[in-house]
Amino acid sequence: MYPDNIQSEYLEKVVQVNRVSKKTKGGDKRSLSVLVVVGDRKGHVGVGLGKAADVQASVKKAASYAKKHLIEVPLVDHRTIPHSILIKRGAAKVLLKPAPAGTGIIAGGAVRVVVEAAGISDIVSKILGTSNRASNVYATLEALKKLKLIKNRGNK
């Protein structure tokens, strides 16, 4: 995707490729829609959906959209999330829990991709609702958006 001497600062992962077909008067119109997760592994992650006639153009569009719509994820010690969260978005339910150092990423496919791109190294998660990868990616992103880093818990 990139020339040998140039490396992108972002990790791009293709989550899903859908072939879409539309009946028209002149025949079938075929295109592809691609869901891509983009992250810098330092607390920023975004998701993009690109549609085009071929895969490369779709991935490029999706990655471009994702880079423009990055969210910041609050990290504790640059490795885990600050607190547990359960999010329901459509049919998807995603549970994310912080984990002690050395646990690693215990997560299903769709959640794993988003969490790795965000730079989270220790987390436990469970997908409870649908098995639709796109829905689970968007639910995970929603959960990461809602996280809050609470400072000075003991002091009032």
TORKOLTI-218273 format. One record per atom (N, C-alpha, C): y, x, z; atom name; residue in three letters. Coordinates in steps of 0.001 Angstrom, whole numbers, padded with zeros to 6 digits, always signed. Example, Ala and Ser with C-alpha at 12.3 -4.5 7.8 and 13.67 -1.06 7.14 Angstrom:
TORKOLTI-218273
ATOM / yy / xx / zz / a / r
ATOM / -005690 / +013190 / +007800 / N / ALA;
ATOM / -004500 / +012300 / +007800 / CA / ALA;
ATOM / -003300 / +013200 / +007800 / C / ALA;
ATOM / -002250 / +012850 / +007080 / N / SER;
ATOM / -001060 / +013670 / +007140 / CA / SER;
ATOM / +000030 / +012900 / +007870 / C / SER;
***
This chain:
TORKOLTI-218273
ATOM / yy / xx / zz / a / r
ATOM / -001194 / +000820 / +000000 / N / MET;
ATOM / +000000 / +000000 / +000000 / CA / MET;
ATOM / +001262 / +000866 / +000000 / C / MET;
ATOM / +001220 / +001982 / +000748 / N / TYR;
ATOM / +002360 / +002870 / +000814 / CA / TYR;
ATOM / +001996 / +004203 / +000162 / C / TYR;
ATOM / +002991 / +004887 / -000398 / N / PRO;
ATOM / +002712 / +006237 / -000899 / CA / PRO;
ATOM / +002225 / +007136 / +000251 / C / PRO;
ATOM / +001529 / +008221 / -000079 / N / ASP;
ATOM / +000930 / +009082 / +000933 / CA / ASP;
ATOM / +001944 / +009692 / +001894 / C / ASP;
ATOM / +003137 / +010002 / +001408 / N / ASN;
ATOM / +004104 / +010698 / +002252 / CA / ASN;
ATOM / +004966 / +009753 / +003096 / C / ASN;
ATOM / +004944 / +008454 / +002825 / N / ILE;
ATOM / +005774 / +007506 / +003569 / CA / ILE;
ATOM / +004869 / +006606 / +004411 / C / ILE;
ATOM / +005130 / +006561 / +005705 / N / GLN;
ATOM / +004386 / +005683 / +006602 / CA / GLN;
ATOM / +005342 / +004618 / +007139 / C / GLN;
ATOM / +004878 / +003380 / +007180 / N / SER;
ATOM / +005694 / +002302 / +007716 / CA / SER;
ATOM / +005676 / +002372 / +009235 / C / SER;
ATOM / +006797 / +002008 / +009869 / N / GLU;
ATOM / +006843 / +001979 / +011326 / CA / GLU;
ATOM / +006147 / +000728 / +011865 / C / GLU;
ATOM / +005807 / -000204 / +010996 / N / TYR;
ATOM / +005180 / -001455 / +011405 / CA / TYR;
ATOM / +003705 / -001498 / +011043 / C / TYR;
ATOM / +002920 / -002118 / +011924 / N / LEU;
ATOM / +001516 / -002382 / +011660 / CA / LEU;
ATOM / +001439 / -003744 / +010980 / C / LEU;
ATOM / +000851 / -003806 / +009790 / N / GLU;
ATOM / +000704 / -005069 / +009068 / CA / GLU;
ATOM / -000764 / -005438 / +009010 / C / GLU;
ATOM / -001113 / -006617 / +009504 / N / LYS;
ATOM / -002501 / -007079 / +009481 / CA / LYS;
ATOM / -002567 / -008428 / +008782 / C / LYS;
ATOM / -003425 / -008521 / +007764 / N / VAL;
ATOM / -003638 / -009793 / +007081 / CA / VAL;
ATOM / -004648 / -010587 / +007904 / C / VAL;
ATOM / -004255 / -011786 / +008332 / N / VAL;
ATOM / -005112 / -012616 / +009179 / CA / VAL;
ATOM / -005930 / -013576 / +008334 / C / VAL;
ATOM / -005288 / -014165 / +007326 / N / GLN;
ATOM / -005955 / -015221 / +006570 / CA / GLN;
ATOM / -005440 / -015241 / +005136 / C / GLN;
ATOM / -006357 / -015445 / +004190 / N / VAL;
ATOM / -005989 / -015613 / +002783 / CA / VAL;
ATOM / -006554 / -016953 / +002337 / C / VAL;
ATOM / -005696 / -017854 / +001870 / N / ASN;
ATOM / -006117 / -019172 / +001385 / CA / ASN;
ATOM / -005849 / -019292 / -000104 / C / ASN;
ATOM / -006837 / -019767 / -000843 / N / ARG;
ATOM / -006624 / -020057 / -002263 / CA / ARG;
ATOM / -006215 / -021512 / -002357 / C / ARG;
ATOM / -005061 / -021744 / -002966 / N / VAL;
ATOM / -004505 / -023090 / -003073 / CA / VAL;
ATOM / -004504 / -023501 / -004536 / C / VAL;
ATOM / -004959 / -024728 / -004825 / N / SER;
ATOM / -005015 / -025219 / -006194 / CA / SER;
ATOM / -004294 / -026557 / -006270 / C / SER;
ATOM / -003480 / -026714 / -007311 / N / LYS;
ATOM / -002717 / -027946 / -007489 / CA / LYS;
ATOM / -002958 / -028469 / -008894 / C / LYS;
ATOM / -003270 / -029749 / -009002 / N / LYS;
ATOM / -003485 / -030368 / -010321 / CA / LYS;
ATOM / -002130 / -030716 / -010928 / C / LYS;
ATOM / -001920 / -030248 / -012153 / N / THR;
ATOM / -000686 / -030579 / -012856 / CA / THR;
ATOM / -001044 / -031099 / -014251 / C / THR;
ATOM / -000047 / -031581 / -014958 / N / LYS;
ATOM / -000254 / -032154 / -016281 / CA / LYS;
ATOM / -000847 / -031130 / -017261 / C / LYS;
ATOM / -000402 / -029879 / -017154 / N / GLY;
ATOM / -000864 / -028840 / -018068 / CA / GLY;
ATOM / -002148 / -028157 / -017624 / C / GLY;
ATOM / -002711 / -028566 / -016509 / N / GLY;
ATOM / -003919 / -027921 / -015983 / CA / GLY;
ATOM / -003747 / -027588 / -014508 / C / GLY;
ATOM / -004647 / -026779 / -013990 / N / ASP;
ATOM / -004586 / -026413 / -012582 / CA / ASP;
ATOM / -003592 / -025280 / -012362 / C / ASP;
ATOM / -002838 / -025387 / -011271 / N / LYS;
ATOM / -001934 / -024307 / -010873 / CA / LYS;
ATOM / -002541 / -023665 / -009634 / C / LYS;
ATOM / -002966 / -022409 / -009754 / N / ARG;
ATOM / -003617 / -021722 / -008636 / CA / ARG;
ATOM / -002676 / -020689 / -008036 / C / ARG;
ATOM / -002659 / -020625 / -006705 / N / SER;
ATOM / -001868 / -019619 / -006010 / CA / SER;
ATOM / -002583 / -019243 / -004720 / C / SER;
ATOM / -002018 / -018276 / -004016 / N / LEU;
ATOM / -002597 / -017811 / -002761 / CA / LEU;
ATOM / -001563 / -017881 / -001658 / C / LEU;
ATOM / -002000 / -018248 / -000466 / N / SER;
ATOM / -001122 / -018165 / +000697 / CA / SER;
ATOM / -001770 / -017210 / +001681 / C / SER;
ATOM / -000966 / -016287 / +002196 / N / VAL;
ATOM / -001466 / -015226 / +003067 / CA / VAL;
ATOM / -000688 / -015245 / +004378 / C / VAL;
ATOM / -001422 / -015193 / +005497 / N / LEU;
ATOM / -000821 / -015116 / +006830 / CA / LEU;
ATOM / -000904 / -013673 / +007305 / C / LEU;
ATOM / +000251 / -013076 / +007618 / N / VAL;
ATOM / +000319 / -011669 / +008011 / CA / VAL;
ATOM / +001005 / -011544 / +009364 / C / VAL;
ATOM / +000451 / -010686 / +010228 / N / VAL;
ATOM / +001063 / -010358 / +011515 / CA / VAL;
ATOM / +001632 / -008952 / +011406 / C / VAL;
ATOM / +002897 / -008780 / +011840 / N / VAL;
ATOM / +003578 / -007497 / +011768 / CA / VAL;
ATOM / +004074 / -007140 / +013161 / C / VAL;
ATOM / +003851 / -005891 / +013570 / N / GLY;
ATOM / +004328 / -005446 / +014875 / CA / GLY;
ATOM / +004586 / -003955 / +014887 / C / GLY;
ATOM / +005412 / -003509 / +015854 / N / ASP;
ATOM / +005724 / -002076 / +015947 / CA / ASP;
ATOM / +004947 / -001390 / +017072 / C / ASP;
ATOM / +004042 / -002116 / +017741 / N / ARG;
ATOM / +003229 / -001616 / +018857 / CA / ARG;
ATOM / +004089 / -001167 / +020039 / C / ARG;
ATOM / +005343 / -001646 / +020096 / N / LYS;
ATOM / +006248 / -001294 / +021197 / CA / LYS;
ATOM / +006888 / -002536 / +021793 / C / LYS;
ATOM / +006251 / -003704 / +021600 / N / GLY;
ATOM / +006784 / -004920 / +022196 / CA / GLY;
ATOM / +007446 / -005874 / +021219 / C / GLY;
ATOM / +007362 / -005590 / +019916 / N / HIS;
ATOM / +007931 / -006489 / +018918 / CA / HIS;
ATOM / +006833 / -006958 / +017980 / C / HIS;
ATOM / +006790 / -008267 / +017714 / N / VAL;
ATOM / +005751 / -008821 / +016840 / CA / VAL;
ATOM / +006315 / -010025 / +016093 / C / VAL;
ATOM / +005810 / -010243 / +014872 / N / GLY;
ATOM / +006240 / -011375 / +014065 / CA / GLY;
ATOM / +005108 / -011844 / +013172 / C / GLY;
ATOM / +005203 / -013100 / +012724 / N / VAL;
ATOM / +004187 / -013689 / +011857 / CA / VAL;
ATOM / +004884 / -014246 / +010620 / C / VAL;
ATOM / +004265 / -014042 / +009454 / N / GLY;
ATOM / +004838 / -014552 / +008217 / CA / GLY;
ATOM / +003771 / -015158 / +007319 / C / GLY;
ATOM / +004162 / -016177 / +006580 / N / LEU;
ATOM / +003282 / -016823 / +005611 / CA / LEU;
ATOM / +003909 / -016631 / +004236 / C / LEU;
ATOM / +003167 / -016008 / +003328 / N / GLY;
ATOM / +003675 / -015755 / +001987 / CA / GLY;
ATOM / +002821 / -016446 / +000953 / C / GLY;
ATOM / +003461 / -017022 / -000064 / N / LYS;
ATOM / +002731 / -017711 / -001134 / CA / LYS;
ATOM / +003149 / -017133 / -002480 / C / LYS;
ATOM / +002145 / -016791 / -003284 / N / ALA;
ATOM / +002412 / -016245 / -004617 / CA / ALA;
ATOM / +001150 / -016357 / -005461 / C / ALA;
ATOM / +001248 / -015942 / -006725 / N / ALA;
ATOM / +000122 / -016035 / -007649 / CA / ALA;
ATOM / -000944 / -014980 / -007382 / C / ALA;
ATOM / -000549 / -013834 / -006772 / N / ASP;
ATOM / -001533 / -012796 / -006468 / CA / ASP;
ATOM / -001399 / -012336 / -005013 / C / ASP;
ATOM / -002424 / -011658 / -004526 / N / VAL;
ATOM / -002498 / -011284 / -003115 / CA / VAL;
ATOM / -001397 / -010309 / -002719 / C / VAL;
ATOM / -001166 / -009282 / -003517 / N / GLN;
ATOM / -000169 / -008269 / -003168 / CA / GLN;
ATOM / +001219 / -008866 / -002983 / C / GLN;
ATOM / +001629 / -009734 / -003891 / N / ALA;
ATOM / +002947 / -010365 / -003786 / CA / ALA;
ATOM / +003006 / -011267 / -002552 / C / ALA;
ATOM / +001920 / -011967 / -002267 / N / SER;
ATOM / +001864 / -012845 / -001092 / CA / SER;
ATOM / +002007 / -012048 / +000189 / C / SER;
ATOM / +001286 / -010919 / +000267 / N / VAL;
ATOM / +001339 / -010071 / +001464 / CA / VAL;
ATOM / +002741 / -009500 / +001643 / C / VAL;
ATOM / +003354 / -009087 / +000543 / N / LYS;
ATOM / +004708 / -008520 / +000601 / CA / LYS;
ATOM / +005713 / -009557 / +001112 / C / LYS;
ATOM / +005626 / -010785 / +000600 / N / LYS;
ATOM / +006522 / -011866 / +001041 / CA / LYS;
ATOM / +006308 / -012186 / +002517 / C / LYS;
ATOM / +005034 / -012283 / +002920 / N / ALA;
ATOM / +004708 / -012618 / +004303 / CA / ALA;
ATOM / +005206 / -011535 / +005257 / C / ALA;
ATOM / +004977 / -010269 / +004909 / N / ALA;
ATOM / +005407 / -009157 / +005755 / CA / ALA;
ATOM / +006927 / -009103 / +005857 / C / ALA;
ATOM / +007605 / -009378 / +004753 / N / SER;
ATOM / +009075 / -009384 / +004746 / CA / SER;
ATOM / +009607 / -010464 / +005683 / C / SER;
ATOM / +009008 / -011662 / +005623 / N / TYR;
ATOM / +009430 / -012759 / +006503 / CA / TYR;
ATOM / +009158 / -012402 / +007965 / C / TYR;
ATOM / +007989 / -011849 / +008234 / N / ALA;
ATOM / +007613 / -011506 / +009607 / CA / ALA;
ATOM / +008553 / -010460 / +010204 / C / ALA;
ATOM / +008952 / -009477 / +009399 / N / LYS;
ATOM / +009860 / -008424 / +009883 / CA / LYS;
ATOM / +011240 / -008975 / +010215 / C / LYS;
ATOM / +011654 / -010017 / +009500 / N / LYS;
ATOM / +012964 / -010630 / +009751 / CA / LYS;
ATOM / +012947 / -011535 / +010984 / C / LYS;
ATOM / +011742 / -011971 / +011400 / N / HIS;
ATOM / +011624 / -012911 / +012510 / CA / HIS;
ATOM / +010773 / -012348 / +013643 / C / HIS;
ATOM / +011049 / -011091 / +014018 / N / LEU;
ATOM / +010317 / -010457 / +015111 / CA / LEU;
ATOM / +010775 / -011023 / +016442 / C / LEU;
ATOM / +009832 / -011143 / +017387 / N / ILE;
ATOM / +010188 / -011533 / +018744 / CA / ILE;
ATOM / +009918 / -010352 / +019663 / C / ILE;
ATOM / +010609 / -010310 / +020797 / N / GLU;
ATOM / +010387 / -009243 / +021764 / CA / GLU;
ATOM / +009475 / -009757 / +022862 / C / GLU;
ATOM / +008435 / -008995 / +023163 / N / VAL;
ATOM / +007458 / -009367 / +024182 / CA / VAL;
ATOM / +007724 / -008535 / +025427 / C / VAL;
ATOM / +007951 / -009186 / +026592 / N / PRO;
ATOM / +008141 / -008399 / +027814 / CA / PRO;
ATOM / +006820 / -007762 / +028248 / C / PRO;
ATOM / +006827 / -006444 / +028447 / N / LEU;
ATOM / +005630 / -005720 / +028846 / CA / LEU;
ATOM / +005812 / -005116 / +030227 / C / LEU;
ATOM / +004729 / -005115 / +031019 / N / VAL;
ATOM / +004730 / -004472 / +032323 / CA / VAL;
ATOM / +004067 / -003115 / +032146 / C / VAL;
ATOM / +004755 / -002040 / +032490 / N / ASP;
ATOM / +004259 / -000664 / +032345 / CA / ASP;
ATOM / +003839 / -000343 / +030908 / C / ASP;
ATOM / +004437 / -000963 / +029917 / N / HIS;
ATOM / +004158 / -000744 / +028493 / CA / HIS;
ATOM / +002693 / -000982 / +028135 / C / HIS;
ATOM / +001996 / -001881 / +028881 / N / ARG;
ATOM / +000582 / -002070 / +028587 / CA / ARG;
ATOM / +000075 / -003501 / +028729 / C / ARG;
ATOM / +000690 / -004331 / +029560 / N / THR;
ATOM / +000197 / -005692 / +029754 / CA / THR;
ATOM / +001342 / -006685 / +029895 / C / THR;
ATOM / +001001 / -007982 / +029976 / N / ILE;
ATOM / +002013 / -009035 / +030089 / CA / ILE;
ATOM / +002335 / -009285 / +031566 / C / ILE;
ATOM / +003499 / -009855 / +031878 / N / PRO;
ATOM / +003902 / -010019 / +033280 / CA / PRO;
ATOM / +003140 / -011102 / +034058 / C / PRO;
ATOM / +002683 / -012157 / +033389 / N / HIS;
ATOM / +002001 / -013246 / +034100 / CA / HIS;
ATOM / +001091 / -014024 / +033156 / C / HIS;
ATOM / +000229 / -014872 / +033743 / N / SER;
ATOM / -000676 / -015708 / +032945 / CA / SER;
ATOM / +000105 / -016832 / +032284 / C / SER;
ATOM / -000407 / -017284 / +031138 / N / ILE;
ATOM / +000245 / -018403 / +030448 / CA / ILE;
ATOM / -000792 / -019165 / +029628 / C / ILE;
ATOM / -000699 / -020484 / +029669 / N / LEU;
ATOM / -001557 / -021356 / +028875 / CA / LEU;
ATOM / -000645 / -022178 / +027979 / C / LEU;
ATOM / -000833 / -022070 / +026679 / N / ILE;
ATOM / +000025 / -022761 / +025711 / CA / ILE;
ATOM / -000821 / -023670 / +024837 / C / ILE;
ATOM / -000307 / -024870 / +024592 / N / LYS;
ATOM / -000932 / -025781 / +023638 / CA / LYS;
ATOM / +000063 / -026000 / +022515 / C / LYS;
ATOM / -000339 / -025668 / +021308 / N / ARG;
ATOM / +000511 / -025872 / +020120 / CA / ARG;
ATOM / -000352 / -026540 / +019074 / C / ARG;
ATOM / -000096 / -027805 / +018823 / N / GLY;
ATOM / -000941 / -028572 / +017923 / CA / GLY;
ATOM / -002318 / -028714 / +018554 / C / GLY;
ATOM / -003363 / -028374 / +017825 / N / ALA;
ATOM / -004725 / -028455 / +018343 / CA / ALA;
ATOM / -005141 / -027160 / +019043 / C / ALA;
ATOM / -004317 / -026110 / +018929 / N / ALA;
ATOM / -004677 / -024809 / +019480 / CA / ALA;
ATOM / -004228 / -024682 / +020931 / C / ALA;
ATOM / -005136 / -024218 / +021775 / N / LYS;
ATOM / -004816 / -023878 / +023161 / CA / LYS;
ATOM / -005171 / -022416 / +023344 / C / LYS;
ATOM / -004232 / -021636 / +023877 / N / VAL;
ATOM / -004460 / -020215 / +024081 / CA / VAL;
ATOM / -004091 / -019858 / +025516 / C / VAL;
ATOM / -005012 / -019169 / +026193 / N / LEU;
ATOM / -004793 / -018686 / +027550 / CA / LEU;
ATOM / -004682 / -017169 / +027506 / C / LEU;
ATOM / -003592 / -016627 / +028041 / N / LEU;
ATOM / -003387 / -015183 / +028113 / CA / LEU;
ATOM / -003228 / -014795 / +029581 / C / LEU;
ATOM / -003934 / -013735 / +030000 / N / LYS;
ATOM / -003855 / -013271 / +031389 / CA / LYS;
ATOM / -003634 / -011764 / +031411 / C / LYS;
ATOM / -002781 / -011286 / +032325 / N / PRO;
ATOM / -002610 / -009838 / +032453 / CA / PRO;
ATOM / -003891 / -009209 / +033000 / C / PRO;
ATOM / -004109 / -007937 / +032688 / N / ALA;
ATOM / -005320 / -007254 / +033140 / CA / ALA;
ATOM / -004963 / -005886 / +033702 / C / ALA;
ATOM / -005788 / -005377 / +034628 / N / PRO;
ATOM / -005527 / -004039 / +035181 / CA / PRO;
ATOM / -005711 / -002949 / +034119 / C / PRO;
ATOM / -005131 / -001798 / +034385 / N / ALA;
ATOM / -005201 / -000672 / +033443 / CA / ALA;
ATOM / -006640 / -000299 / +033154 / C / ALA;
ATOM / -006927 / -000043 / +031880 / N / GLY;
ATOM / -008257 / +000361 / +031473 / CA / GLY;
ATOM / -009154 / -000781 / +031028 / C / GLY;
ATOM / -008690 / -002009 / +031165 / N / THR;
ATOM / -009498 / -003174 / +030778 / CA / THR;
ATOM / -009662 / -003256 / +029270 / C / THR;
ATOM / -008601 / -002976 / +028547 / N / GLY;
ATOM / -008621 / -003093 / +027093 / CA / GLY;
ATOM / -008230 / -004490 / +026658 / C / GLY;
ATOM / -008452 / -004790 / +025380 / N / ILE;
ATOM / -008091 / -006098 / +024830 / CA / ILE;
ATOM / -009352 / -006945 / +024754 / C / ILE;
ATOM / -009431 / -007938 / +025608 / N / ILE;
ATOM / -010548 / -008878 / +025574 / CA / ILE;
ATOM / -009979 / -010163 / +024985 / C / ILE;
ATOM / -010145 / -010310 / +023668 / N / ALA;
ATOM / -009525 / -011424 / +022962 / CA / ALA;
ATOM / -010285 / -011721 / +021678 / C / ALA;
ATOM / -010200 / -012969 / +021233 / N / GLY;
ATOM / -010797 / -013378 / +019968 / CA / GLY;
ATOM / -009981 / -012862 / +018805 / C / GLY;
ATOM / -010502 / -013009 / +017601 / N / GLY;
ATOM / -009909 / -012436 / +016400 / CA / GLY;
ATOM / -008435 / -012697 / +016183 / C / GLY;
ATOM / -008018 / -013963 / +016228 / N / ALA;
ATOM / -006631 / -014305 / +015931 / CA / ALA;
ATOM / -005686 / -013786 / +017011 / C / ALA;
ATOM / -006075 / -013922 / +018272 / N / VAL;
ATOM / -005239 / -013448 / +019382 / CA / VAL;
ATOM / -005204 / -011922 / +019381 / C / VAL;
ATOM / -006342 / -011303 / +019129 / N / ARG;
ATOM / -006448 / -009835 / +019139 / CA / ARG;
ATOM / -005458 / -009197 / +018169 / C / ARG;
ATOM / -005343 / -009753 / +016966 / N / VAL;
ATOM / -004451 / -009188 / +015950 / CA / VAL;
ATOM / -002999 / -009215 / +016432 / C / VAL;
ATOM / -002563 / -010335 / +016992 / N / VAL;
ATOM / -001178 / -010483 / +017461 / CA / VAL;
ATOM / -000907 / -009540 / +018627 / C / VAL;
ATOM / -001840 / -009482 / +019565 / N / VAL;
ATOM / -001675 / -008663 / +020771 / CA / VAL;
ATOM / -001650 / -007166 / +020431 / C / VAL;
ATOM / -002518 / -006727 / +019521 / N / GLU;
ATOM / -002515 / -005322 / +019097 / CA / GLU;
ATOM / -001209 / -004948 / +018417 / C / GLU;
ATOM / -000717 / -005832 / +017560 / N / ALA;
ATOM / +000541 / -005567 / +016852 / CA / ALA;
ATOM / +001722 / -005489 / +017818 / C / ALA;
ATOM / +001662 / -006251 / +018910 / N / ALA;
ATOM / +002733 / -006248 / +019903 / CA / ALA;
ATOM / +002695 / -004996 / +020767 / C / ALA;
ATOM / +001555 / -004309 / +020809 / N / GLY;
ATOM / +001453 / -003098 / +021611 / CA / GLY;
ATOM / +000886 / -003330 / +022996 / C / GLY;
ATOM / +000282 / -004485 / +023223 / N / ILE;
ATOM / -000334 / -004779 / +024513 / CA / ILE;
ATOM / -001721 / -004131 / +024515 / C / ILE;
ATOM / -002012 / -003325 / +025547 / N / SER;
ATOM / -003288 / -002606 / +025565 / CA / SER;
ATOM / -004283 / -003173 / +026578 / C / SER;
ATOM / -003828 / -003919 / +027574 / N / ASP;
ATOM / -004716 / -004500 / +028584 / CA / ASP;
ATOM / -004405 / -005984 / +028734 / C / ASP;
ATOM / -005340 / -006841 / +028301 / N / ILE;
ATOM / -005125 / -008289 / +028380 / CA / ILE;
ATOM / -006473 / -008999 / +028278 / C / ILE;
ATOM / -006548 / -010163 / +028919 / N / VAL;
ATOM / -007720 / -011024 / +028804 / CA / VAL;
ATOM / -007221 / -012339 / +028225 / C / VAL;
ATOM / -007933 / -012882 / +027216 / N / SER;
ATOM / -007485 / -014135 / +026624 / CA / SER;
ATOM / -008668 / -015012 / +026278 / C / SER;
ATOM / -008375 / -016294 / +026088 / N / LYS;
ATOM / -009400 / -017246 / +025679 / CA / LYS;
ATOM / -008752 / -018263 / +024758 / C / LYS;
ATOM / -009413 / -018527 / +023623 / N / ILE;
ATOM / -008986 / -019579 / +022711 / CA / ILE;
ATOM / -009760 / -020827 / +023099 / C / ILE;
ATOM / -009057 / -021910 / +023446 / N / LEU;
ATOM / -009718 / -023097 / +023972 / CA / LEU;
ATOM / -009752 / -024266 / +022995 / C / LEU;
ATOM / -008808 / -024365 / +022097 / N / GLY;
ATOM / -008746 / -025532 / +021214 / CA / GLY;
ATOM / -009487 / -025327 / +019917 / C / GLY;
ATOM / -008755 / -025273 / +018852 / N / THR;
ATOM / -009306 / -025177 / +017509 / CA / THR;
ATOM / -009774 / -023761 / +017179 / C / THR;
ATOM / -010594 / -023641 / +016150 / N / SER;
ATOM / -011012 / -022316 / +015687 / CA / SER;
ATOM / -010206 / -021887 / +014458 / C / SER;
ATOM / -009183 / -022672 / +014095 / N / ASN;
ATOM / -008325 / -022356 / +012953 / CA / ASN;
ATOM / -007491 / -021112 / +013280 / C / ASN;
ATOM / -007698 / -020047 / +012499 / N / ARG;
ATOM / -007034 / -018766 / +012796 / CA / ARG;
ATOM / -005512 / -018874 / +012745 / C / ARG;
ATOM / -004983 / -019592 / +011759 / N / ALA;
ATOM / -003526 / -019716 / +011618 / CA / ALA;
ATOM / -002929 / -020423 / +012831 / C / ALA;
ATOM / -003540 / -021512 / +013268 / N / SER;
ATOM / -003054 / -022253 / +014438 / CA / SER;
ATOM / -003089 / -021378 / +015678 / C / SER;
ATOM / -004153 / -020588 / +015824 / N / ASN;
ATOM / -004280 / -019728 / +016994 / CA / ASN;
ATOM / -003267 / -018593 / +016985 / C / ASN;
ATOM / -002941 / -018062 / +015810 / N / VAL;
ATOM / -001921 / -017017 / +015708 / CA / VAL;
ATOM / -000560 / -017572 / +016132 / C / VAL;
ATOM / -000209 / -018753 / +015619 / N / TYR;
ATOM / +001082 / -019349 / +015973 / CA / TYR;
ATOM / +001142 / -019723 / +017458 / C / TYR;
ATOM / +000035 / -020188 / +018032 / N / ALA;
ATOM / -000009 / -020521 / +019457 / CA / ALA;
ATOM / +000158 / -019263 / +020310 / C / ALA;
ATOM / -000467 / -018172 / +019897 / N / THR;
ATOM / -000342 / -016897 / +020623 / CA / THR;
ATOM / +001099 / -016401 / +020577 / C / THR;
ATOM / +001724 / -016497 / +019407 / N / LEU;
ATOM / +003123 / -016084 / +019276 / CA / LEU;
ATOM / +004017 / -016934 / +020180 / C / LEU;
ATOM / +003749 / -018239 / +020227 / N / GLU;
ATOM / +004503 / -019154 / +021091 / CA / GLU;
ATOM / +004348 / -018750 / +022559 / C / GLU;
ATOM / +003123 / -018397 / +022964 / N / ALA;
ATOM / +002854 / -017975 / +024339 / CA / ALA;
ATOM / +003622 / -016696 / +024673 / C / ALA;
ATOM / +003615 / -015737 / +023751 / N / LEU;
ATOM / +004323 / -014477 / +023987 / CA / LEU;
ATOM / +005832 / -014687 / +024055 / C / LEU;
ATOM / +006352 / -015674 / +023307 / N / LYS;
ATOM / +007783 / -016015 / +023350 / CA / LYS;
ATOM / +008188 / -016525 / +024727 / C / LYS;
ATOM / +007294 / -017293 / +025358 / N / LYS;
ATOM / +007623 / -017961 / +026624 / CA / LYS;
ATOM / +007469 / -017065 / +027844 / C / LYS;
ATOM / +006925 / -015858 / +027673 / N / LEU;
ATOM / +006763 / -014949 / +028809 / CA / LEU;
ATOM / +008116 / -014492 / +029330 / C / LEU;
ATOM / +008218 / -014387 / +030650 / N / LYS;
ATOM / +009450 / -013923 / +031285 / CA / LYS;
ATOM / +009117 / -012757 / +032201 / C / LYS;
ATOM / +009915 / -011733 / +032167 / N / LEU;
ATOM / +009747 / -010578 / +033054 / CA / LEU;
ATOM / +010557 / -010864 / +034302 / C / LEU;
ATOM / +009883 / -011041 / +035429 / N / ILE;
ATOM / +010551 / -011389 / +036688 / CA / ILE;
ATOM / +010793 / -010102 / +037455 / C / ILE;
ATOM / +012066 / -009843 / +037746 / N / LYS;
ATOM / +012439 / -008615 / +038481 / CA / LYS;
ATOM / +012755 / -008966 / +039927 / C / LYS;
ATOM / +012514 / -008030 / +040795 / N / ASN;
ATOM / +012806 / -008181 / +042227 / CA / ASN;
ATOM / +012188 / -009420 / +042816 / C / ASN;
ATOM / +010885 / -009571 / +042702 / N / ARG;
ATOM / +010202 / -010732 / +043248 / CA / ARG;
ATOM / +010334 / -010848 / +044759 / C / ARG;
ATOM / +010205 / -009728 / +045462 / N / GLY;
ATOM / +010230 / -009752 / +046930 / CA / GLY;
ATOM / +011613 / -010017 / +047502 / C / GLY;
ATOM / +012662 / -009658 / +046790 / N / ASN;
ATOM / +014039 / -009828 / +047298 / CA / ASN;
ATOM / +014592 / -011196 / +046937 / C / ASN;
ATOM / +015317 / -011787 / +047882 / N / LYS;
ATOM / +015930 / -013094 / +047602 / CA / LYS;
ATOM / +017426 / -013022 / +047597 / C / LYS;
***
